[in-house]
Amino acid sequence: DMDEQTPQLPKIPLAMW
């Protein structure tokens, strides 16, 4: 899960960024 690499501020998939 790529989301684990991002801060948990916005719970959005990295694909959005």
N, C-alpha and C positions, 0 to 999 in steps of 0.2 A: 504494500500500500504506500503510494508516494506521499500521501497526506501526512504520514508520520514524520517526514523530513521538514515539514513546514510548521511554523508556530501555530498554536491552537487559538489564535485570536479570531480569524474568520474560518469557519469550518467549510471551506470551499475547495474543491479539487484543484490541483495545480494547473489543470488544463484551462481553467478559467483565466488564470493569469498569463 
